Amino acid sequence: MQILLVEDDILLADGLRTALRREGFSVNHVATGKDALATLVTNQPDIVILDLGLPDMDGLGVLKQLRAGDKSPHVMILTARDATEDKVSGLDLGADDYLVKPFEMPELLARLRALERRTGVARDSVITNGRVNLDTLSHSVSVDDEQLDLPRREFMLLKALMENPGRVLSRESLEEKLYGWGEELSSNSIEVHIHHLRKKIRPDFIKTVRGVGYTVNKP
Amino acid sequence: MLLAIMTLTVFLSALHGYRSSITEIQQLFDSELKHKARLLAITGNGHSAGAEVTDIPDQYAFQVWQDGEILQRSSNTPVTAISSLQEGYQDVNFGRYRWRSYTWIDPLRNRQAMAAERVDTRNMLAERVIMKSVMPVIVTLPVAGLLIWLIVGYGLAPLRNLAAHLRSRRAEDLRPIPESRQPLELRQVITSTNDLFARLEASFSRERRFASDAAHELRTPISALKVHLHNMSKNLPPDDHDLVQLKAAADRMGNLVEQILALHRTAPDQYMARFREVDLYQLVQQEIISSYSGFECHEIQLELNGTRTLMSGDRFALETLVKNLLDNACKYTPAGGRVHVAVAAGDGGILLQIEDSGPGVPEELHERIFDRFYRVGGDRHQSEVIGCGLGLSIVKHIADLHGASIELKHSSFESGLAVSVLFPVATTSRDK
């Protein structure tokens, strides 16, 4: 997995390069917008980690030019700008994710993994959490090496939860995800599906946060 | 004031004029009297001694004496001399009136001529003359007063409007005063005031920007610090003392920087204009989702109650408020504890309540914990809890911005704190 790191702060870039390499990513670092665009012509990374406050041009400008090209990588914006307007314009210009500094390294890694899976060339398509394994490619789930037979909607719900361990997904956002996959839903379907999943896997694998949504603990 | 001074001056000058006019008229009358006396002495008829003249007006009287005998007299005088036979003016009484008399001695004929005028008549005449000259001033005084009042009032209206405008301003409003449609004299004042406002605004914003820029610039080095710490932790045992302490220090610094940013971003002049309709329930839900990892690792049972509740407010500020309250509940609740969050609309307004099962805060400290940099227990605070003492002062600040009141109570758990933020009805609208 190729990552192009566009960051003008050498201290941070150096730390990130070490951390990402340790996780098995191949990292190429540039410090300016011009260098980033030049590198993108010759080299096709899978993911670009983009700082917005670059010395020569704004990161959003880099994003715009990058998106104008025909084959474009996934982009994660990593910036100190946390205003809602900045996030919205970043995502509107086609960024796939937006993380605000200062960030926690595990958070950055988890998000990179999610992007990696979306590229479809993940080294590992299997998400493991405790005794549960979910294969995003073969659409199969196993608990203690025992294959489970899950209907489509239940599989998608479980995948959404396992891709975001330690994060609460609200009922609304889960519903939106299912709608997004073209599923028809009745008002209490999410509760029903979660109920079935608990019965099939383990009652305490999916937790309810009352009034908020559902979550799967970090492995 | 102006009117009072003017009335007083006019009155005093009228009084002075009245008195000096009276003296002058009296002198005029006196000299006339003198001439009359001399005329009498010269024209006096010497043949019929003691003759009585009857056809002169009542207010005049005369006597002509020669060689100690009365030669001629007006019928309203007694047969005795009406005044002394010395030359000069005298005030005398006869015939039930007071008179002003003049005796003139004619040395040629050895005659004394006395002419007299009634004092009351003289005074009445004098007064009539003076009043005729003073009256117009007295009559026009109120008219002039009214005119002055109107003209000055009209002239001062722009100044009064300016004063009212300045009085109605909020303390932090440093926008320039519009210069158009102001009289020339005031334009100078307004220009200088606007210059002052501009300089103040610039220095305020420099001060504000300095803190927030500094905090903002610190985000990248703090990120670098955290990344390097992460890398270091891979080569060391997870419970390495130095590493754990270093991590705590980095977290604390990061937290402080974020709080300083939040404090400066929620300055009233930045946020008053950005009030929008916000679903408080959904906002709290989002904040719980973003801070859930903290609750998860403490194994705290978190629960949210309520329904969609619309209110008017600033989204970023409200997010910061909820985040700070959640962070506090998470920090001070021991592992396995409980945190209940509720959003409810009632008649008194919209209530946000966050209860925890932590150690709580003694009642006598309820006021102090909103002070900047104050932490319960001071530096002897449980050292594993990261904080800088800014969180609740930011909460208070944001609540004030929204006109909300904060109440601290004992929670409904066995121990712990319940923080209630009550947003007033005026800025809220019920669920549609």
Interface residues (C-beta under 8 A of the other chain):
Chain A: D9 L11 L12 D14 G15 L16 T18 A19 R22 A80 A83 T84 K101 P102 F103 E104 M105 P106 G166 R167 V168 L169 S170 V209 R210 G211 V212 G213 T215 N217 K218
Chain B: H216 E217 R219 T220 P221 I222 S223 A224 K226 V227 H228 H230 N231 K234 G254 V257 Q285 I288 I289 Y292 S293 E296 L302 E303 L304 N305 G306 R315 F316 V341
